[in-house]
């Protein structure tokens, strides 16, 4: 009997990794009974990230409710895993202790592009506030690290929404609090306060995108179109993003320097924003999967 391994990642806006594996297994076994098909759904940080990694590590799922990228409440799960159950290679790759706990979060399940109808996709209006809400909940757990997969996002807000969800206060020139910051409200930002922000353990962000935040190969120019931006919108959002980096420079010493970091443009700059306040390190999604299984 011939053994076959069905190991698929998801197809964007189509089938999930698990669905593809099941389809391949069913098709091959219908063709001939001489095939023995094993399934290993894959993920590099996008859809399926929590389910695939948590099941492989023998972890548990925690149900939560958070805001989607348009501010509507939705249900999701995060994965909680014991470090003792992770392969030693994973702990070495992520610089984790031998014992403790790690939570796994999937950006796509909170503010994912696939969660929106095509007519709803508009990166002027979408925000990562929900990611901040999930991270804030995780701050109440006894954790040694947080693993965040950032593929498949619908946002391009530099992670400012996430910082807001974590307690950063963003004020307009008139003193109003902006509770759902998105690129269309950036021009109103006059002042920020981080006094009420919660503490987080080290954040490990899984992603294979190496683009920096700004410029022709940055977040907006490379990924804005798939998030609902027209050619004119892309130019305008890029201009607003440049201005926002300058504004943030008044509050965070490394704001301008960090915008050139490799991977700072991934998922609309979520790692850039979180890295202004927290201990963030980017890890290659493919290498993570290679060591996890």
Beta strands, then each sheet from edge to edge (+ up, - down):
strand 1: 2-6
strand 2: 35-39
strand 3: 60-67
strand 4: 73-82
strand 5: 101-106
strand 6: 145-149
strand 7: 169-172
strand 8: 189-193
strand 9: 203-206
strand 10: 280-283
sheet 1: 1+ 2+
sheet 2: 3+ 4- 5+ 6+ 9+ 10+
sheet 3: 7+ 8-
end
